[in-house]
Amino acid sequence: MIRFKLGRISKPWRLLVLIIGCSLTPLTITASLADTNSGDQKIQLLSNRFRVDQAVDKILFIIDRVPESAAVILVQPDGSKLYSIRKYKGVKWMDGNAGDMIEITNPQIGPWQIIGDILPSSEIRLATSLKLNVNPIPNELFVGEEIKLTSSLAFDNKLLKIEQVDDLMKHEVFLRSVNDPGAENFGAGIFRIGEFIDDGYGFDSKSGDGIFTGRLNLNKPIGNYELVVRVANKVFEREYHQPLLLRLKPIKVDLLSAAIDGQYTLRFLSDPNIANLSQMLIQVKVTYPDDTVTHHSIEGVVATHLVRLEQVTKPGRHKVDIDVVGTTVAGRDFKFTLKEIKFRVNALPQAQAKEALDIKERESKSAFEQKLQRKVAKEIRQQKDHKRTLILIAIMVNVILLLIGSLLLWLFFRTKQPKLSKEQKAKVKADKAQAKKDAKEKKSAAK
């Protein structure tokens, strides 16, 4: 064993000394770290215990201890112990003021234990020919988003089929909160959000092909997490880690009561800064009290979108399920389900219903009578107007005829004088002569 005593040196300088010290050895720790970053995997310690299987070629321990505490002690599966102050074949150990870095080649197969004042940040890195491969997923997802995650095991870089592994093997997925102060998921701990299966059902394409498929439950508080994929059985354990940010959905929905305008209405509120509304599709499924179902597809979504549930009229329980498919403004596809909406359309009590019906009938009858009265009054008024019009026309005709007759008589008597007899003409002549004589006498008398 090659051992370096770092003494009481601050952590940044301790890491530098570790790297320099490693570079002086034929089998350097620096090279091991490079291998770790390029493909080696890690597992978190669980109660200071872990298991080594036959596929592990090399283990790299990165141990964080309580400052000033003693170096850890490793207990091998056969019960023998490894100490930092002793030399062992295939073991390189560097201990410092607050940590240990240990590399073991060809470790014993079986359960191991670490004894010491170690911190939760400690981890084990495996340099092994049996690796867990997980397909990458976006580092940002929406709460409740449906996403397919696949994983597989590779032995010597070849796909390991399910028939070649233990039946008790489990693929599980966890979310571990990073505990950002002030975040909604602060102190949330660890959530088990799904498992991987290779049975050909659900998202899994083919049974027994060695590709394990998982469907994740992302209905968790928003915030930053570490996504952990773990595969383990009685013989081995592997983990995959990835940062993940859970965000609020870019669309939400609420139900507007029928008391507003007589109809129930769904109101969708979308964020155009996150989702591309022109490429969003909303599927609405309405289940009625008699178990009949209607489907509605909504395209051309706007920031505030109203959908009237015109067929929701009968009393009873109704349920609305909503699926949303779309694309973010960054071009990432997404699919999720909005909250299920349940509501009841209440029926009126029998007495109230009868009273309401009677009122409606009375109102209808009253409206009909009023309409009939208005019609009769209108007809009477029209008849009176017609009679008055006829009388006026008759008067006007009579007046016109009278005027015409008078005019004709006047013209007739004006243009035609009556013929006189000889006696009448002689009398008229005598009267004129007498009148002239009388006029002369009056004139003479006046002189």
LUMPA-599629 format. One record per residue: x, y, z of N, C-alpha, C, O, CB in turn; residue in three letters. Coordinates in pm, whole numbers, plus 50000, padded with zeros to 5 digits. Glycine has a CB too. Example, Ala and Ser with C-alpha at 12.3 -4.5 7.8 and 13.67 -1.06 7.14 Angstrom:
2
513194943150780512304955050780513204967050780514244966850846511314955350905ALA 512854977550708513674989450714512905000350787513415011450804514084994050572SER 
// end
This chain:
447
500844988150000500005000050000500875012350000501885012950070499055000150121MET 500485022549921501165035349918500355044950001499165046549976501355040749773ILE 500955051350099500215059650194500865073150206502085074250214500145052850332ARG 500045083750206500505097450225499815103050347498595102050360500225106250099PHE 500565108850436500015115250554499905130050527500915136850510500875112450680LYS 498665135350524498465149350488498495158550609498755170550597497165151050415LEU 498225153050725498265161450844497125171250847496085169150785499565168850851GLY 497305182150921496245192050941496385203250840496965213650869496295197751085ARG 495865201050721495935210750613494515214250573493635205550575496755205350490ILE 494265226550537492935230850497492495222850375493335217550301492905246050467SER 491175222050353490635213050251491105216150110491505206850039489145213550254LYS 491095229150061491595231549925493025227249907493365220949806491455246149891PRO 493905230650005495315226549994495445211450008496325205349948496175233650100TRP 494555205350091494615190850107494345183949975495035174349940493615186150212ARG 493335188849899493035182949770494195184449674494505175149599491785189249710LEU 494875196149676496025198249589497145188649625497775182849536496515212749599LEU 497395186849755498445177549797498095163349756498965155649715498655178249950VAL 496795159749768496375146449727496685144049580497225133649543494885144449753LEU 496345153849496496585152349352498065151449322498495143149242495955163949274ILE 498865160349387500315159949363500895146849411501725140749343501015171749434ILE 500455142449531500955129849584500615118249494501405109049476500415127449722GLY 499395118749437498985107949348499835107749223500155097049170497515109149312CYS 500195119449174500935119849048502315114049062502965111448960501015134048998SER 502815112049185504155106549205504155091349206505225085249204504735111749334LEU 502975085249209502915070649219502805064449082502305070848989501735066349306THR 503275051649066503155045148936501705043748892501405045948774503815031448941PRO 500785040148984499365039248952498695050949019498365050149138498735025448998LEU 498475061648950498125074249013496635075149042495805069648970498535085948926THR 496325082249151494935085249183494355094849080493155094349052494815091049324ILE 495185103549025494715112848923494115105348805493065109048754495845122048875THR 494785094848761494255086748651492945080348688492045079348605495265076048610ALA 492815075948812491575069748856490435079648853489315076248815491735063948995SER 490715092248895489685102548892489255105348750488065107548724490175115248958LEU 490175105448658489815107648517488925096548467487955099048396491075108648430ALA 489245084148504488405073048463487005074448521486015071248456489025059748506ASP 486945079248647485655080948712484795090848639483605088548618485835085248856THR 485385102048599484615112348530484185107848391483165112548340485435124948519ASN 484945098548330484625094548193483635083248186483165080048077485865090748121SER 483295076948296482305066248282482065058448409481085051048416482725056848175GLY 482915059848512482695052648636481445057848703481025069148680483905053948729ASP 480835049548787479595053048853479805053149003480805048349055478475043248814GLN 478805058749072478955060249216477695055449285476615055149226479265074749254LYS 477845051649411476705048349496476875055749627477995057549675476585032949518ILE 475765059849685475795066449814475865055749923475335044749908474555075649833GLN 476515059250031476605050050143475255048950212474555058950228477675054550242LEU 474885037150253473655034650326474005028150458474385016350463472675025850244LEU 473875035950567474245030950700475685025950703476005016250771473295019750744SER 476565032850626477995029550623478255015650567479315009850592478585030550763ASN 477325010150491477494996750434477264997150283476535005750233476534986650501ARG 477884987850213477684986350070478114972250030478754965250109478474997149989PHE 477754968249909478064954749863478914955549737478694964049650476764946649836ARG 479884946649727480744945449610480424932249541480404921749605482264946349649VAL 480164932849409479894920549336481104916649252482124923549252478644922149248ASP 480964905549180482114900049108482534908348989483624906348935481794886149063GLN 481694917848946482034925848830482834938348865483244945648775480784929748756ALA 483054940848992483774952849034485284950349026485804941549095483364957049178VAL 485964958048943487414956748930488154965949026489254962649072487834959648788ASP 487564977249054488264987249134487244996249203486214999649146489234995649045LYS 487554999849327486695008949404487505021049445488655019949487486105001849529ILE 486895032749431487515045149477486595051149583485465055049554487745055249359LEU 487085051949707486345057949817486695072849827487875076449826486655050749951PHE 485685081349836485885095549866485135098149995483915099849995485395104949748ILE 485865098450104485265098950237485445112850298486565117650311485885088150329ILE 484325119250334484355131750411484065128350556483035122350589483335142250355ASP 485015132550644484845129650786484655142550865484865153550815486065121850840ARG 484255140750988484215152051080485645157151099486545149051124483575147951218VAL 485885170251088487255175551105487895170751235487235169751339487235190851102PRO 489185167951226489995163351340489705148951379490305143851474489765172251458GLU 488785142151308488485128351344489525118951284490255122751192487065124451298SER 489565106651337490545096851290490135091251155488965091951117490695085451392ALA 491125085751083490845079450953489865067850972489825061651077492145074550887ALA 489095065150866488105054550875488785040950875489965039750843487095055650760VAL 488005030750911488445016850906487495009450813486285010650824488465010351050ILE 488055001750720487254993850627487184979450675488204973250704487844994450485LEU 485974974050682485774960150720485424952350595484404955050531484654958750830VAL 486264942550559486064934650438485034923550463484714920550578487394928750391GLN 484524917450356483514906950372483974895350459483144889050525483124901650238PRO 485294892350460485764881250543485974885250688486434877150768487054875750488ASP 485634897750723485774902450860487084909450890487194916050993485624891250952GLY 488074908150802489344915050825489174929950802488284934450730490444909350732SER 490054937650867489954952150863491144958250790492254952950793489864957851004LYS 490884969450724491924977150658492084990350731491104997450757491594979550507LEU 493344993750766493645006150838494515015050750495255010350665494355003150973TYR 494405027950773495175037550693496665036750721497475040550636494685051550720SER 497045032050837498465032150875499195019450832500395018150855498605033951025ILE 498465009850771499094997350729499154996550577498455003750506498344985350786ARG 500014987650529500184985650386499504972650344499624962350409501684985450348LYS 498784973550230498084961950176498284961650025498444972049961496554962350212TYR 498284949649970498434948149826497184953249755496054949749790498714933349790LYS 497394961549653496284966849574495504977849642494414981349597495364955849540GLY 496054983349750495344993949823496205006449827497385005749863494984989449967VAL 495635017849790496285030849803495395039449891494195040649867496555037549663LYS 495985045449990495195052450091495875065650124497055066050158495025043850220TRP 495105076650113495595089750154494595095350254493405096150225495775099450031MET 495085099150372494185104550473494595118850508495785122150508494185095750599ASP 493615127050537493865140950571493165144750699492745136350778493435149950459GLY 493035157950717492445163050840490955159950848490435157550957492675178150850ASN 490275159950734488825158250736488345148850626487195149850582488125171650722ALA 489205139650581488755130650478489785120050442490945120850481488395138350356GLY 489305110050366490155099350316489875097150169488735098750123489935086250397ASP 490905093550094490755089249956491425075649945492625074249965491375099549854MET 490615065449911491105051649913490775045149780489645046149731490475043650032ILE 491755038549721491545031149598491925016649623493035013649668492365037149479GLU 490985007449591491214993149613491004985949480489954987149417490264987449724ILE 492024978449439491934970549316491554956149350492074950349446493274970949239THR 490644950549271490154936849293489684934849437490224926349507491244926649259ASN 488704942349482488244941049620487514927749641487044921549547487314952649657PRO 487454923749767486734911449800485254912849766484664923649777486904908049950GLN 484654901749724483244901649688482414899649814482724890949896482924890649583ILE 481354907649829480494906249944480234919550013480554930149958481084896650041GLY 479634919050133479294931450204480504937750273481294930850338478204928650307PRO 480644950950257481704958750320481064968350420479874971350415482544966450213TRP 481914973150512481444982950610482534993250634483724990050633481044976050743GLN 482115005650655483055016550687482785020950830481645023850867482905028450587ILE 483845021450909483735025851049484435039251063485595040651024484335015251147ILE 483755049051117484355062151136483295073051142482105070451123485345065151025GLY 483735085151170482835096651178482655102851039483125113951013483385107351278ASP 481985095650952481875100250814480645109250799479705108750879481795088350717ILE 480665117450694479575126750665478705121350551479165113050473480135140750629LEU 477435126250539476545121250433477055123950292476625117250198475195127350448PRO 477945133550275478445136650141479435126350090479845127149974479085150250141SER 479835116850173480775106450130480135097650024478915095850022481235097950250SER 480955092049935480445083649829481485073449787482665074549821480005092049709GLU 481035063449711481905053049658481805053449507480705053449452481535038949715ILE 482935053649439482945053249293483445039449249484425034249303483835064549232ARG 482735033749151483065020349106483715020748969483175026448875481805011649103LEU 484865014748959485495012448828485214997948793485884988948843487065015648829ALA 484234995648707483734982148690483354979548545483124988848468482534979648780THR 483284966748509482864963148375481354961448366480834959548256483564950348331SER 480634961948477479174961448479478654975448507478824980748617478654951248586LEU 478014981548407477614995448419476124997148394475504989548320478405004148322LYS 475575007248457474185011148438474135022648337474755033048357473525015348573LEU 473405020548230473235030948128471805036248134470845028648133473555025347987ASN 471685049448139470375056148145470315066348034471235074348016470145062848284VAL 469215066047958469095075947851468925089947911468225091448011467895072647758ASN 469545099947853469445113447910468035119047894467365116447795470455122847845PRO 467605126747993466325133847987466605148548010467665152048062465305128148092ILE 465675157347974465905171747996466145174848143465605168248231464715179947945PRO 466955184948169467245189048306466115197448366466125200248485468535196848311ASN 465145201348283463975208648330462715201548281462555199048162464005223448282GLU 461815198448374460545192148340459425199148415459665206148514460575176948375LEU 458195197248366457035203148433456465193348535456565181248518455955207048329PHE 455885198748639455215190448739454125182248670453305187648595454615199248854VAL 454115169248696453105160548637453345156748493452505150048433451805166948646GLY 454465160748435454725157648295454945142648276455545136048360455965165548245GLU 454435137448165454635123448131455905122148047456025128247941453405117648054GLU 456835114248096458095112648024458555098148035458355091648137459185122248081ILE 459155093347929459645079647922461135079547953461915086947894459365073347783LYS 461525070948047462925069748087463325055048073462645046248125463145074848234LEU 464435052548003464885038747983466275036848041467075046248049464875035147833THR 466545024748081467865021348135468215007048092467344999348050467895022648291SER 469495003848103469954990448070471254987948144471914997148191470154988647916SER 471614975348154472874971348214473794966048104473374958548016472664960548324LEU 475054970248111476044965748013477164958448085477734963548182476614977747931ALA 477474946548038478594938748092479654937847983479424932247876478134924448140PHE 480834943548013481894944547912481374951647787481664947747674482434930547876ASP 480594962347811480044970847705479054963547615478784968047503481164976347620ASN 478504952447662477474945247587476184945147668476204943847790477934930747555LYS 475064946747597473764947347663473504934547741473644923447688472654949747561LEU 473114936147865472814924747952471314922247948470534930647992473304927248098LEU 470914910647894469494907447884468964903348020469714899348109469254896247781LYS 467644904348035467024901748164467184887148207467204884248326465554905348160ILE 467314877948110467474863948148468804861348216468974851048280467344854948026GLU 469744870648204471064868448259471244874648397472334873648455472094874048166GLN 470194880948451470324887348582469344881248679468434873748640470104902548571VAL 469534884548805468694878848911467264883948899467034895548864469274882449050ASP 466294875148927464894879148918464524889749022463534896749006463994867048936ASP 465294890849124464994900449230465554914349201465444923249285465534895549361LEU 466134916149086466714929049053465624939649041464564936948984467524928248923MET 465864951349094464914962449089465564974649027466694978349061464394965749229LYS 464854980848935465224993948883464275004148946463065003448923465154994448724HIS 464775013349023463935023349088464465037349059465655039249034463885020849240GLU 463545047049064463895061049037463475069449157462365067849209463225066148906VAL 464355078349200464105086849315464385101449281465185104449192464955082449435PHE 463715110249351464035124549349464515128449487463835126349587462785133149307LEU 465705134249492466275138649619466365153949617467095159649535467685132149645ARG 465645160549706465675175149712467075180049748467735174549835464645180449813SER 467505190749678468815196649710468695206649824469695212349868469425203349587VAL 467445208849872467195217349989467705231649971468455236750053467845211350111ASN 467265237849862467545252149844466675260049942465455258349943467275256649697ASP 467275268550025466475276550119465455285150045465785291749947467385285450206PRO 464235285050093463185293050032462455286049920461405290849877463765305549980GLY 462975274849870462305267649762461125259649817461095256249935463305258149690ALA 460155256949732458965249749775459285235649821458595230149907457945249349663GLU 460335229549764460685215849800461735215249909462325204649932461175208449678ASN 461985226449978462985226350084462545216650194461425217350244463195240750143PHE 463455207650231463155197850334462235186650290461725179150374462555204650450GLY 461995185350159461075175050110461655161050121460905151250123460715177849966ALA 462985159950129463605146850142463685139450009464005145349906462845138450241GLY 463395126350013463525117749896462155112249857461415107349942464515106249922ILE 461825113149728460595107449675460935095749583461845096749500459765118249598PHE 460215084749599460295073849501459265076949393458065076849420460035059749569ARG 459715079449271458825084349166458565074049057457855077048961459405096749106ILE 459125062149069458835052148966459795040548969460745040349048458855058548831GLY 459545030948883460425019548868460495015648720459635019348640459935007648955GLU 461535008048687461735003648550461274989148536461494980948625463225005048508PHE 460634986248424460174972648398460574968648257460794977148170458644971548418ILE 460664955648235460994950148103460014939048071460404927748041462474944848098ASP 458714942448079457664932348059456854934447932455924926847906456744932248177ASP 457194944647853456474946947728455164954347744454424955747646456224934147662GLY 454844959147864453604966447887453894981247908455024985147937452834960548008TYR 452844989347893453015003647916453965009847816453835007947695453505006148056GLY 454925017347868455915023847783456965014047730457675017247635456605034947859PHE 457065002047790458104992547750457754986347615456634981547594458284981547857ASP 458714986447523458454982047386458404966947373457534961647304459504987547294SER 459344959847437459454945447417459904938947546460794943847615460434942147302LYS 459274927847578459614920647700460914912947684461124906147583458484911247740SER 461794914047784463014906247787464104910847693465034903247665462704892447756GLY 464004923247641465054927947549466204934847620467134939747556464454937347447ASP 466144935247754467214941547830467074956547845467884962747914468514938547766GLY 466064962547782465804976947795464674978747895463534974747870465444983447656ILE 464984984748008464004986948113463395000848095464115010648074464654985448255PHE 462075001648104461365014148079460595018348203459925010148267460425012747958THR 460675031048235459995036248352459115048148318459435056048229460985040148458GLY 458005049248390457115060848380457155068048514456855062048617455635056648341ARG 457535080648511457825087948633456605095448684455815100848607458975097548611LEU 456475095848816455445103948881456075117048924456745117749027454805096349003ASN 455845127448845456465140448872455505150248938455715162348930456985146348743LEU 454475145149002453575153949077454165156549215453675151549316452155147549090ASN 455215164549217455955167749338456135182849348455915189949250457335160549340LYS 456525187849466456745202349480457815207149382458775200049353457155205849624PRO 457625219449333458595224949238459915227849309459945229949431458045237749171ILE 460995228049232462315231049288463385222549224463125214849132462305229049438GLY 464595223949275465745216449224465875203149297465745202249419467045224749241ASN 466125192749218466285179249272467525172749210468115177849115465025170649244TYR 467885161449269468825152249207468045139749170467465133149256470045148949302GLU 468025136549040467375124348993468315112649014469465112948968466955125648844LEU 467845102349082468665090649113467995078249054466855075149088468875089149267VAL 468715071248967468255058448914469105047648980470335047748970468375057948757VAL 468445038349045469175027949120468715014249074467525011449065468945029549274ARG 469685005649044469404991749013470164983149113471364985149133469784988248865VAL 469474973649175470114965849281469404952549297468214951149267470124973649414ALA 470144942949346469594930249393470484925049504471214932949565469464919949276ASN 470454912349531471254906949640472754906649609473574904649698470784893149674LYS 473094908449483474484906849442475164920049410476334921749443474554897849323VAL 474464929449347475134941849304474204953849320473004952449344475604940649157PHE 474804965549305474064978149314474754988549226475974989949229473964983149462GLU 473974995849149474495006649066473545018649075472355016949102474665002048917ARG 474075030649053473265042849056473675052348945474825052648900473395049849192GLU 472685060148901472895070848803472305083648862471205083448917472245067448663TYR 473045094648851472615107348910472535118148802473345118648710473575111749023HIS 471515126848817471345137848722470585149148790469605146548860470595133048593GLN 471005161748772470235172948827468925174748751468865172248631471055186048822PRO 467885178948823466585180648760465845192148828465785192848950465755167648768LEU 465295201048747464485212148796463025209648759462695208348641464985225848739LEU 462155209148860460725207848836460105221748835460295229648928460055198848944LEU 459355224748728458725237848712457205236348708456675225448682459235244848585ARG 456515247448734455065247448723454635245248578455355248948485454485260548777LEU 453465239348559452935237448425452645251048361452255260448431451655228748429LYS 452845252148230452615265048163451145268048137450815278048073453355265448033PRO 450245259548186448815261648166448065256448288448445246248345448305254748036ILE 447025263448326446165258848435444715261148396444415268648303446505266248569LYS 443805254448467442395254948431441555256348557441915251148663441985242248351VAL 440445263448545439465263848652438065263648591437895266148472439655276548742ASP 437075260648675435695259048629434895271248672434845274648790435065246148685LEU 434265277848574433395289148603431985284048623431485276048543433455299748488LEU 431335288648730430015283648766428965287448663429095297448593429615288848902SER 427925279248656426825282048564425995293948610425155298848534425935269948549ALA 426205298548734425435309948784425775322848711425025332548719425675311748932ALA 426895322948638427325335148571426445337948450425865348748439428805334248529ILE 426345328348359425545330648239424685318448204424215317148090426445334148122ASP 424485309548301423635298048278424345285748224423705275448206422575301648185GLY 425655286548198426415275148145427725273748221428365283548257426675276847994GLN 428125260948243429435258348300430495260748193430295257348076429535243848357TYR 431605266748235432645270548140434015267148196434285269648314432565285548106THR 434895261348112436295259048149437115271148105437005275747992436835245948084LEU 437935276148198438805287448165440265282848173440735278648279438555299448261ARG 440975283648060442385279748053443245292448052443005301747975442655271147926PHE 444245292548140445195303748147446575298348113447105289848185445185310448290LEU 447165303148003448445297947954449505308847958449195320747950448305292547811SER 450765304547972451905313747974452605313147839453315303447811452895310248089ASP 452415323247754453055322947621454565324547625455225322347524452475333647533PRO 455115328347741456575329547753457245316047773458465314947760456925338847868ASN 456465305847805457015292447828456565282647720457375275047667456585287147966ILE 455285282947686454725273447588454385280547458453935292047458453475266447645ALA 454615273547348454235278547216452745275547196452375264247165455115271947102ASN 451905285747214450465283547213449945279147077448935272147070449755296247256LEU 450615282946970450165279046836450315264046812449675258546722450935286746730SER 451145257246891451365242946875450785234946992451125223247010452845240046861GLN 449925241247070449345234347186447995228147148447195234347078449175244247304MET 447765216047196446515208847174445965204447310446685198547390446705196547079LEU 444695207547334444055203947460442945193947431442065196447348443485216647533ILE 442985182547500441955172247487441105172347613441615170347723442595158147462GLN 439805174547597438875175247711437915163347702437255161247600438095188847713VAL 437845155847810436925144447818435935147147931436325149048046437695130947842LYS 434645147247897433585149947995432775137248016432255131547921432665161747948VAL 432685132848143431885121148179430635125848251430715133248350432705111248267THR 429455121648202428175126348254427615116448357428145105448372427165128248138TYR 426555120448429426005111648533425575097948483425605088248559424825118248598PRO 425165096848357424745083948302425895076348238425675066748164423645085948200ASP 427155080648267428385074248218428615076248069429525070148013428345059548248ASP 427835084348004428155087947866429335097647866429565104847963426925094147794THR 430065097647755431315105447747431315113447618430895108647513432565096147755VAL 431795125747628432035133947509433485138647510434075140647616431055146047503THR 434035140347390435425144847376435455157947298434685159947204436285134047305HIS 436345166747340436525179547273438015181847249438825180047340435905191147358HIS 438365185847128439745189347094439825204447073439025210146999440235181646967SER 440795210647139440915225247135442265228747073443315224847125440775231447277ILE 442235236146965443435241346901443325256546894442285262346928443625235246759GLU 444395262946849444375277446842444205283646979443445293146996443265282146751GLY 444915278247077444785282747215445335296947229446365300347171445525273147311VAL 444635305147308445095318647340445415319147489445135309647563444035329447301VAL 445995330347533446445331347672445305328947770445485322147871447075344947697ALA 444135334547742442925331947822441885325947729441355332747642442395345047892THR 441595313147749440735305747655439535300247731439695293547834441535294247585HIS 438335302947680437095298247743436475287247658436375288347536436105309947762LEU 436035276447725435365265247659434065262647733434075258847850436275252347656VAL 432935264647665431625262747727431225247947722431345241347618430565271447657ARG 430755242947835430265229147843428755229447822427985228547917430635222547982LEU 428355230747696426945233047663426065221147697424865222847720426815236447516GLU 426625209047699425815197147723425695193847872425005184247908426415185347651GLN 426345201547957426245199148101424995206348151425045218148186427535204148177VAL 423875199148155422605204948200421865195948298421155200948386421715207648080THR 422015182848285421265173648369421865173048509423075174248526421245159648306LYS 421005171048610421525170048747422335157248767422075147048703420365170348847PRO 423325158048857424185146648886425645150548886425995162148866423945135548787GLY 426525140448908427955142648914428555142448774428235133948691428635132049004ARG 429445152048750430165152948624431665152848652432115157348758429755165848546HIS 432425147448557433885146848571434525151548441434085147948332434355132448608LYS 435595159648456436295164948339437765161048351438425164448449436135180448328VAL 438285153848249439705150348241440315158048124439735158948017439895134848222ASP 441525163548148442145172348049443585168048026444365167148121442085187148094ILE 443945165347901445315162347860445825173747771445085179047688445395148747785ASP 447085177247791447695188247715448945183147646449805176947709448025200447809VAL 449055185747517450235182347438450715195247373449925202947318449925171247330VAL 452045197547379452545209947320454045210147311454715199947326452085221647400GLY 454555222047284455985224447267456365237147341455635247047337456365225447116THR 457495236847409457975248847475458515258647370458725254947255459065245447580THR 458725271047413459285280947320460705277047280461215281647178459285294947383VAL 461345268347361462685263547327462655251747231463695247247185463445259747452ALA 461445246547201461325235647105461215221847166461255212047091462465235947016GLY 461075220547298460975207347361459505203247368458655210947411461615207447503ARG 459225190847326457865185547333457515181747476458385177547553457695173447239ASP 456245183147511455805179147645454375173847637453635176647544455895190947744PHE 454035166047739452685160847754452415159147902453235153547975452495147347677LYS 451255163947947450885162048086449375162748100448665166548007451575172748176PHE 448905158848217447475158948248447205169648352447905170548452447015145048299THR 446185177748328445795187748426444945181148535444515169748522445015199348359LEU 444715188648641443965183248753442565178848709441945185248625443855193648865LYS 442095167948766440755163048737439725172148803439865175848920440585148348785GLU 438705175648728437665184548780436385176448800435895170048707437415196648683ILE 435855176848922434595170148952433625180549008434005188949089434795158449053LYS 432375179848965431365189049017429985182649003429795173248926431415202648943PHE 429055187949079427695182549080426705193349036426765204749082427325177349222ARG 425815189548946424705198048908423515193748992422995182748974424385197148753VAL 423075202349084422035198849179420645199949117420375209049038422125207849302ASN 419765190249153418365190649110417545198049215417845196949334417795176349088ALA 416505205749173415655212749267414775202949343414405192649287414795223249194LEU 414415205749471413465197149543412125196649469411805205549390413255202249687PRO 411335185949495410105183749420409125195249434408535199749336409445170849464GLN 408945200149558408005211249579408465223649506407675230649442407835214149728ALA 409775226349517410305238049449410225236349298409945245949225411755240649492GLN 410455224049253410375221649109408945223749059408745229648952410855207449076ALA 407925218849138406525220649098406155235349099405505240349007405595212849190LYS 406575242249205406285256449213406935264049098406325272949037406765262149347GLU 408175260349068408855266848957408135264148826408045272848739410325262148948ALA 407595251548811406865248248690405565256148681405205261248575406565233248684LEU 404855257248797403605264948798403865279548765403135285748687402915263948935ASP 404915284848824405255298748796405565300548648405165310348586406445303348881ILE 406285290948595406645291848453405395291148366405285298348267407615280648415LYS 404425282148405403185280948327402365293748337401835298548237402365268948376GLU 402265299248462401505311648478402135322948398401445330848333401415315448626ARG 403425323648405404105334048329403875332148180403685341848106405605334048360GLU 403905319548136403675316847994402245320447954402015326447849403955302147962SER 401245316748042399855319848014399625334848014398955340247926398935313148117LYS 400175341448114400025356048121400625362747999400065372247944400675361448249SER 401775357747957402415363647839401555361447715401475370147629403815357547818ALA 400885349447706400025346647590398795355747591398405361147488399585331947590PHE 398175357247712397005365747722397345380247687396605386947616396405365047862GLU 398455384647739398865398347707399095399947557398745410247499400125402047785GLN 399665390147497399905390747353398585390847276398435398147178400775378947308LYS 397605382447324396295381947258395555395147273394955400147178395455370447316LEU 395605400847395394955413647418395545424547330394825432647273395065417647565GLN 396835424447319397465434447233397045432547088396875442247014398985433647246ARG 396885419947047396475417246909395045421946884394775428146781396595402246879LYS 394095418946981392695423146966392595438246965391905444146882391835417347079VAL 393305444647058393285459247064393805465246935393305475546887394095464347182ALA 394795458946881395355463946755394345462646641394225471546558396645456546720LYS 393615451146638392615449146533391485459246546391035464846446392065434846538GLU 391005461546672389935471446693390395485346650389665492746583389495471746842ILE 391595488546689392125501546651392245502846500391985513546444393495503946717ARG 392615492046435392725492346289391345493946224391195501146125393405479546238GLN 390305487046283388955488346229388425502546244387855508146150388005478546299GLN 388625508446362388195522246384388895531746288388285540746231388445526446529LYS 390165529646273390915538246181390385536646038390315546445964392415534846186ASP 390025524546000389515522145865388155528945845387895535145742389395506945838HIS 387275527645947385955533945940386075549045932385405555645853385085529946061LYS 386945554546016387145568946015387685573445880387325584145829388105573046128ARG 388525565545824389085569045693387995569145586387985578045500390205559145654THR 387085559345590385995558845493385075571045505384655576745404385185546045510LEU 384755574945630383885586545652384535599145597383895607245530383575588345802ILE 385795600645626386505612445577386515612745424386365623245362387935612745631LEU 386705601045366386725600445219385355604345162385275611745063387115586245170ILE 384265599345226382905602645179382635617545190382085623645097381845594845259ALA 383005623545302382805637945320383585645745215383055655045154383235642345460ILE 384815641745195385645648745098385055647644958385075657344882387065643245100MET 384515635944923383915634144791382675642944774382505649244670383545619244769VAL 381815643544878380605651744872380945666544860380335673844782379735649444997ASN 381915670844938382315684944931382815688344792382485698744735383395688045037VAL 383625679444741384185681944607383065682444502383085691044414385225671044569ILE 382095673144511380985673044416380145685744427379705691244326380105660744438LEU 379915690444552379125702644573379815714744513379185723144450378885704844722LEU 381105715444533381855726644478381825726444325381665736744260383305726444528LEU 381975714644272381955713544125380585717644070380505724643970382315699044081ILE 379485713244135378135716744089377865731644096377275737544005377085709244172GLY 378305737844206378105752344222378845759944114378335769544058378575757044361SER 380055755544085380845762343983380185761143846380155770843769382265756643978LEU 379675749443816379035747443688377765756043675377505761643569378685732643669LEU 376985757043782375775765343780376125779843760375465787043685374975763543909LEU 377155784143827377555798343816377985801443674377625811843619378705801543914TRP 378745792643616379195794843478378015794643381377945802343285380235784143439LEU 377095785543411375945784343321375105796943321374765802143214375085772543360PHE 374775801943438373925813843446374675826443405374045836243366373385815543587PHE 375935826443412376715838343373376775839743222376695850843170378145837543432ARG 376925829043152377145829543007375845829642928375905833142810377995817742964THR 374695826042979373435824842905372325832942972371845829143079373015810142893LYS 371885845042905370805853342957369455847442914369385841142808370955868142908GLN 368395849242990367085843942954366415852642845366615864842846366175843143080PRO 365625846942752364915854042644363605860442696362855854142770364585844242527LYS 363335874442653362145881742699361085882142588361385882342469362525896142743LEU 359855882342632358755883642536358625898142489359275906842547357415878842597SER 357805900942387357635914342336357025923242440357445934642456356795914242210LYS 356035918242513355385926342616356415930042721356465941442768354195918742680GLU 357255919942760358275922742864359285932842813359665942042885359005909642907GLN 359715931342689360655940842633360045954942630360745964542661361085936542492LYS 358715956442592358045969542588357945975342726358135987342745356645968342526ALA 357635967042822357535971742960358875976643008358965987043073357005960743052LYS 359925969142976361285973243018361635986542956362235995043021362335962442979VAL 361275988342831361586000742762360806012342822361346023242838361275999442613LYS 359506009842856358666020242918359216023943053359226035743091357206015542931ALA 359676013843128360226016343262361486024943251361666034143331360556003043336ASP 362326022343157363546030243140363196044643102363836053943151364456023843032LYS 362176046743014361776060342973361196067843090361506079643108360766059842859ALA 360356061443170359766067743288360846071643385360796082243446358756058543356GLN 361826062843400362916065843495363696077943448364116086243529363866053743511ALA 363896078943322364646090443270363846103243289364406113643322364996088443121LYS 362476102743266361596114243285361596118743428361656130743456360186111043242LYS 361536109143520361526112443663362816119243701362836128343785361306099943750ASP 363896115043641365196120943674365246135343629365826143643699366356113043609ALA 364676138843514364676152443465363816161243553364196172643583364186153043321LYS 362666156343596361776164243681362456167343813362356178543864360446156843706GLU 363136157743867363826160343993364896170843973365126179144061364436147544050LYS 365516170443866366576180143839365996194143820366596203943865367366176043714LYS 364816195243753364176208343734363666213743865363836225643893363016207343634SER 363086205643944362586209844075363726214644161363556223644243361856198444144ALA 364796209144144365956213244226366436226944186366966233944272367096203144212ALA 366296231244066366726244444024365796254844078365996266744053366816245243874LYS 
// end
